Structure formats: C-alpha cells, structure tokens
C-alpha cells in the first residue's frame, strides 16, 4: 500500500515538474518575444525623434531664411519661340504624312515631349548671404506645409511614445505646443512661431531619456537645444541670455568630449564652432551671429 502511494506521489511530482518546466519555457519565450517587440519599437521611435529633430530645426531656420545649402535650384522657361516653331513644323509634317495615322500620332506625342523638355532649364544659383538677408521675407507657405507634415506624423509617434512609457503629460505638452506653433504660423507671428517650435524641440531629449541610456546621444540633443534657445533669443537681441545658453551648450559638449569611449577628433570642429559662436555674441551683431549659428548647427547635426 505504501509502495503504491509512493508511486502516485512520484507520478504527481513528475507531472508538477513538467507543468512548471512548461510554464518556464512559455514565460521565457513570451519574455523574449516582448523584448524583440520592444527593441523594434525603440528603434522606430529613435528614427521618429531624428525626423522631428531635423524637421523642427529646418522650420526654425526658415523663419530667418537660413539654409545649409550654398546653392538653390531654379527652373526657368526658355525657347518659347523655338517651341512654337517646332509646333508649326510638326503640324506641317502631320499634313504631309497622312499614310499612317498611328505613326503620325506617335510622332506628335514625341514632338510634344521634346518641346516641353526644351522649354525648361534648371540652374544652380548662389543662396542669399546671411550678412545681407531680408529677415522679414519669410516663406510662410513652406513653413505651413512643414508643420502640417509633423501633424500628419504625430499620431503614430504619439502611440509609439506611449508604448515606450513616455509620460502622458509630456506627450500632451507636445500636442498643445504643436497646436500653438500651427496657430502662430497661420497668423504669421514670427516670435511666437520661434518660441513654440523651440518648445517642441526641448521635448525631444526628454522623450528620448525614457528609453535611451546613451548619455552621449542625450547630451548632443541638449547641446543643440541650448544653441536653439540662443537662436530664438537673437530675434529680440537678448545678448546676455544668448551668451548664457551658448555657455551651457559648450559645457554640454564638453561632457560629450570627456566621454572615454568616443573619438574626440569627430567633435573638435563642433566644439571650435561653438566657441566661435560665443565670440560672435560679444559683437552684438545679429547677422554675424546667424552666420556662426548656421555653421555650428550644421556641424552638430551631422554628429
């Protein structure tokens, strides 16, 4: 009898072990699946932060007609008389060639394409100098389109940020600020557009800090945020505030440079340009500042 009870207990223990093993395997598999899914969303979110970074900075730059490109592409109409002459020749040729209607039709289409291509030409021209730029001539249509593009992308980004446990208050703050930026742009209010776009940007490193432990990457975002703060203050020529922000940017860049596992040579130029930007503030010349800002920010964006 005792042997039979022992046998049942042994069988029961084996069954329990099998069940426990099955649970452990399932939990490990489920955990691995969750980990892979989290990694995919994290990678996607990092790409979304990069997109917002470049989009917001581009809009801020457009408010002062600042572009990193040294040249613009323009398209001009040319050879209108030649196009008209070709059209007349084509008509005469069509009258002579009545033998094959289909062939004539193809000839006509080809001639039209040729005329159309000959009537336009693209040309590279130098961009306007920042030292002699009209800062009141703002491309509001381009800026409006840019902010609408962010509106289109934001719902998806919003969901991804929530999945990565970004606080609802920070996400709501971005939504409210984006609305404010749109209203300012619609009203063609440059000052409020600058402020709202900057306030959007400072949320990016905050978002990133929820799921990114790379201090170097975070400090680069903070460095750019300080530079952008100085850039926004330049509109009202708040020189002391600008100087304080560039000092913070230099301090933040120093933190990056002092990280032991990076190649410091890649950051030397950015550090030099930030110090040049600080010296530019001492001149209290807005155009000089914008020129030095453009050079510094362009370098920071490629790090």
ABEGO torsion letter per residue (X at the ends): XAAAAAAAAAAAAAAAAAAAAAAAAAAAAAAAAAAAAAAAAAAAAAAAAAAAAAAAAAAAAAAAGBBABABBBBBBBBGAAAAAAAAAAAAAAAAABAABAAAAAAAAAAAAAAAAAAABBBBBBBBBBAAABBAABBBAAAAAAAAAAAAAAAAAAAAAAAAAGBBAAAAAAAAAAAAAAAAAAAAGBAAAAAAAAAAAAAAAAAAAAAABABAAAAAAAAAAAAAAAAAAAAAAGBAAAAAAAAAAAAAAAAAAAABAABBAAAAAAAAAAAAAAAAAAAAGBAAAAAAAAAAAAAAAAAX
